[in-house]
Amino acid sequence: MKHLLVKDWMVSDVISVGPQEPMLAAHKLMREKHIRRLPVVENGRVIGIITRSDVRQAEPSSATTLNVWEMNYLLAKLQVQDVMSKSVITLSPDDTIRTAATLMHENRFGALPVVDGQGHLVGIITESDIFRILIAWFNEEVGEAGA
C-alpha cells in the first residue's frame, strides 16, 4: 500500500471557511454538511483548521452565570480565527497514504489538508478516506499490500 498517493484518495471538493467567518456560521455549516472539520483559508492558503471540538470548547459550560442572551451575544462575536488551530500539518498530493496515515495517527488528527507547492488548498484526506482504502485493499481492489 505504500505506493498509494494522497491525490488518488483525497476529497478535492473541499468546504472551507475564512478566518473572519463567525464561529457559529462555521458550526452551522459543519452540521448541515455533516463534516467535522473545516480548513481555514485566506487568499487560497491554509492558515488553520476548525473542528467541532474547537467549537465545543469555545462554548460556555453549563456552570456559567451568564444568561442565554449574554451567552448568545458572546458566541455571536467569536470568529473562526478566535478558536481555530493555527498549527496545521498539511500534506502534498504526491505524499503517500502511508505518510498521511502515520501523521494522522501520531498526531491524533482525523484529517489533514492537502496543499500544493504554494500552500493553496487542493484537497483533504480524512480517516474515512483511510478506511475506504483499507476496505478496497481487503476487497483486493487496490493491489498487494506493500507493493
QUIMORA-V82447 format. One record per residue. N is the residue number from 1. RES is the residue in one letter. SS is DSSP state (h for helix, s for strand, l for the rest). PSI is psi in whole degrees, -180 to 180 (* if undefined). Layout:
# QUIMORA-V82447
n:res:ss:psi
N:RES:SS:PSI
N:RES:SS:PSI
This chain:
# QUIMORA-V82447
n:res:ss:psi
1:M:l:-9
2:K:l:-14
3:H:l:-9
4:L:l:137
5:L:s:149
6:V:h:-42
7:K:h:-23
8:D:h:-11
9:W:l:-12
10:M:l:160
11:V:s:123
12:S:l:-15
13:D:l:76
14:V:l:134
15:I:l:128
16:S:s:172
17:V:s:164
18:G:l:162
19:P:l:-26
20:Q:l:0
21:E:l:137
22:P:s:139
23:M:h:-40
24:L:h:-33
25:A:h:-40
26:A:h:-41
27:H:h:-42
28:K:h:-42
29:L:h:-43
30:M:h:-43
31:R:h:-47
32:E:h:-37
33:K:h:-2
34:H:l:48
35:I:l:156
36:R:l:-8
37:R:s:150
38:L:s:124
39:P:s:144
40:V:s:122
41:V:s:136
42:E:s:125
43:N:l:38
44:G:l:-8
45:R:s:142
46:V:s:124
47:I:s:-6
48:G:s:-176
49:I:s:142
50:I:s:136
51:T:s:167
52:R:h:-35
53:S:h:-40
54:D:h:-42
55:V:h:-46
56:R:h:-40
57:Q:h:-26
58:A:h:-18
59:E:l:146
60:P:l:151
61:S:l:166
62:S:l:-12
63:A:l:4
64:T:l:153
65:T:l:0
66:L:l:147
67:N:l:174
68:V:h:-41
69:W:h:-40
70:E:h:-42
71:M:h:-47
72:N:h:-38
73:Y:h:-48
74:L:h:-42
75:L:h:-38
76:A:h:-24
77:K:h:-20
78:L:l:137
79:Q:s:162
80:V:h:-43
81:Q:h:-20
82:D:h:-23
83:V:h:-7
84:M:l:159
85:S:s:126
86:K:l:-23
87:S:l:98
88:V:l:129
89:I:l:130
90:T:s:167
91:L:s:161
92:S:l:151
93:P:l:-26
94:D:l:1
95:D:l:157
96:T:s:159
97:I:h:-35
98:R:h:-45
99:T:h:-46
100:A:h:-49
101:A:h:-40
102:T:h:-47
103:L:h:-42
104:M:h:-44
105:H:h:-49
106:E:h:-33
107:N:h:-1
108:R:l:45
109:F:l:146
110:G:l:-9
111:A:s:158
112:L:s:131
113:P:s:148
114:V:s:127
115:V:s:154
116:D:l:-174
117:G:l:-22
118:Q:l:5
119:G:l:10
120:H:s:138
121:L:s:124
122:V:s:-9
123:G:s:-178
124:I:s:143
125:I:s:132
126:T:s:170
127:E:h:-31
128:S:h:-37
129:D:h:-40
130:I:h:-41
131:F:h:-38
132:R:h:-41
133:I:h:-45
134:L:h:-43
135:I:h:-44
136:A:h:-41
137:W:h:-46
138:F:h:-31
139:N:l:7
140:E:l:32
141:E:l:-21
142:V:l:-35
143:G:l:-175
144:E:l:141
145:A:l:133
146:G:l:5
147:A:l:*
